[in-house]
Amino acid sequence: MNRQAATAKGLQRRIRDLGLHRVEDPRQRSKVRLSLQTVLTTLVTAMVTQARSLRSVEQRSAQIAAKHGNWMGLRARIADNTFGKIVPRVPLAALTACLHRLVKAEHRRGNLAPTRLPHGTIAIDGKHVGTLRWHELCRLLGLNAAEATGDQVRALMTQRYPLAQLCVPADGQPYALLRSHSVTLISSDAAVCIHQRPIAADSNEIGSMPALVAQLHAVYGRSALFRMVTTDAGNTSCAAAGCIIDAGWDYFAQIKSGHGALYDEARRVLSRRSAARAQATCADKQNGLLVTYHLWRTDLGGDGWLDWRHARQLVRIRRTTENLHTGDVTVGNRFYVTSRPPAALSPTTALQLSRAHWRCEDETHWTLDTQLHEDQRRLAWSRHPDGLLVVSLLRSIALAVLAVARRLSRFGHTRETPSWAQVAEHFLLQLCGSILQTHVFDHV
């Protein structure tokens, strides 16, 4: 690479930004042999270099200790069961604060400037973090899986693990879900996750929105990191939009039939407009498809619409896809509401916001699942409700490091951005290339 940001020094700087030493160690001091900072640093570094399981983390700790163990406080390998015991006990709030410190440090360096959109924008979306099967739940609660009932498990789960949602299907055994809200900065080249908050078992995505917005305001309210919030229909409500306005930001939110009169008004005013009357249009090729977007909008004036007093525009975007090989055409419409008046949000920018929102799926959730192996349940790093949330947050931290390094790196001959895997491989070579066996690197 002509410009290589995936270096040991760069990783060391970002580990230092996290301030992992400020996370309180839940263990008894008399029994501590490795500091919590060293354990967490090893976990993040292993994730950055694409370790697939705790067994891989153990191997990676031995490899890194031989070359860069001094600044990590790592003198020898760490057993995989050591990580397994510590992870569920790490305080989630303190670890979330580490992510905030990393994001703010990159913001001060200018690495999160709004290059994709005219102003700083975040996307809020829900994510399935992990699943615990019936036998895992019973083992965790000290029950006999063959004799325990759903009511027994539910009562104990509510008492001990209020963030785990017990699901009882019509067929099959009950299981528990761990869910969270992730907040992605979609306006910069590096689409980093800036915040993550678990969704309680007795709530849902829309019910958790006010508390999520309050946390975002407490952490980033005094910064200029973002000014616009985008949401999908599952996280849109008048109450949530009001919280965003009260925090001093604007919203661009998708609406569907469940939003009642507002959605009906959007369809009534915008549904019959023709392509000739579109106020913004763009087209591109995506995976062998010709995709064309048309946008129409209507001004709601200064009084909004019914309870949506803060709403200023309704937007319709039609997406038409044509298969270039078969000629098949599909058409879909999405409707949005925004607090920005027409003078402050042009049709072109509104179309950019609509498309950029899905970076939270394409560059955060998809990357976590495919590159950092979050969806490989067979190689789960934890089978504990608290541990699953901690591991998910550590992955978001590792992804932020990779995203910034990827943004800053360029190939010398083409000036292209390297892939996620290529950045991870460069980190691996920098950290332990001199002692890494060839077949191990080829496996990665």
Salt bridges, closest charged atoms under 4 A:
ASP17 OD2 - ARG109 NH2 2.59
ASP25 OD2 - ARG27 NH2 2.68
GLU58 OE2 - ARG55 NH1 2.97
GLU58 OE2 - ARG77 NH1 2.70
GLU106 OE2 - ARG14 NE 2.64
GLU106 OE2 - ARG109 NH1 3.15
ASP125 OD2 - HIS365 ND1 3.81
GLU136 OE2 - ARG383 NH1 2.90
ASP189 OD1 - ARG116 NE 2.93
ASP250 OD2 - ARG340 NE 2.66
GLU265 OE2 - ARG268 NH2 2.88
ASP284 OD2 - ARG355 NH2 2.62
GLU361 OE1 - HIS365 ND1 3.47
GLU363 OE2 - ARG359 NE 2.81
ASP369 OD1 - LYS127 NZ 3.40
GLU374 OE1 - LYS127 NZ 2.68
GLU374 OE2 - ARG395 NH1 3.86
